[in-house]
Amino acid sequence: MSLLAILLTIAIAFAITLIIAPISIPLLQRLKFGQSIRKEGPESHQAKSGTPTMGGVMIIVAVIITTIVTLFGYGIDSFNREAFVLLFVLFGYGLIGFLDDFIKIVKKRNLGLTSKQKMLGQLVIAVIVYFILQSQGFNTAVGIPGTNLDLEFGWFYALFILVMLVGASNAVNLTDGLDGLVAGTASVAFAAFGIIGTTLELPTSVLVFTFAVVGALLGFLVFNKNPARIFMGDTGSLALGAALATIAILMKLEILLVIIGGVFVIETLSVMIQVISYKTTGKRVFKMSPLHHHYELIGWSEWRVVITFWLVGIICAGLGIYIEVWM
């Protein structure tokens, strides 16, 4: 995929998002589709209550349109199994998030679908993805980053896919707590996989989708940066996390996801550490989890936290690129 094609794909998704947003935000405001802020969260976040949510729909629409239009521009053969799987995952996990957001709005509460309902939906989609890949004789070996070693997972690869999709979608969801935090860190992570994929000359369908997400996220960031005019909600965060994991799977860079998505891993670990510590000792390691809230409560401004996490995301992405491309 040429540099011009990459820039064009990003530009199309970016433009579509910029066109959709000014229409969507006022509509969501009229429908009173505002975010409910949990009372346990930082007090400063209460002012964000009522900000339109479900902005993830904008991202998903922009990515789907850009991917389909661009791939058909390459020729109908470019729309292959990989493209279908990526769009299916993006739409499927986005639908779960949409239902979660919608219930929160209708019920005027911070809880939408139950954890069991969300988990069931996520698992069902992951299982379907596995069977689609397995039916085509997908390689079940997992490479060790920076080496020529492969570990053959065999039937265990099915469980591995389930863990990756569910884990990544929830990790990004946990990270989505500050204006522009996920939009920035996720765009960097997707861009990193796009750069690696271009270097390794991976299928055009995967690269087009990856850069379409980058463009859509950058467009969304225009309206999501502090002070945010719209939130992506679970509609966006669940879809983005699952899509990122699917890209890693299709590129056969599964373990590298842990490095490139380092910010999401750190955020998830902070929640796990907090829960385990409180249940075993009655003490909290952090003032609040996920980790971004801890830094807010020790006096950091929201922008300082977000920019710091963006920088960490860039470092993780750079490390992932270095390991895969130059080691």
Secondary structure, 3 states (H helix, E strand, C coil): CCHHHHHHHHHHHHHHHHHHHHHHHHHHHHCCCECCCCCCCCHHHHHHCCCECCCHHHHHHHHHHHHHHHHHHHCHHHCCHHHHHHHHHHHHHHHHHHHHHHHHHHHCCCCCCCHHHHHHHHHHHHHHHHHHHHHCCCCCEEECCCCCCEEECCCHHHHHHHHHHHHHHHHHHHHCCCCCHHHHHHHHHHHHHHHHHHHCCCCHHHHHHHHHHHHHHHHHHHHHCCCCCCCCHHHHHHHHHHHHHHHHHHCCCCCHHHHHCHHHHHHHHHHHHHHHHHHHHCCCCCCCCCHHHHHHHCCCCHHHHHHHHHHHHHHHHHHHHHHHHHC
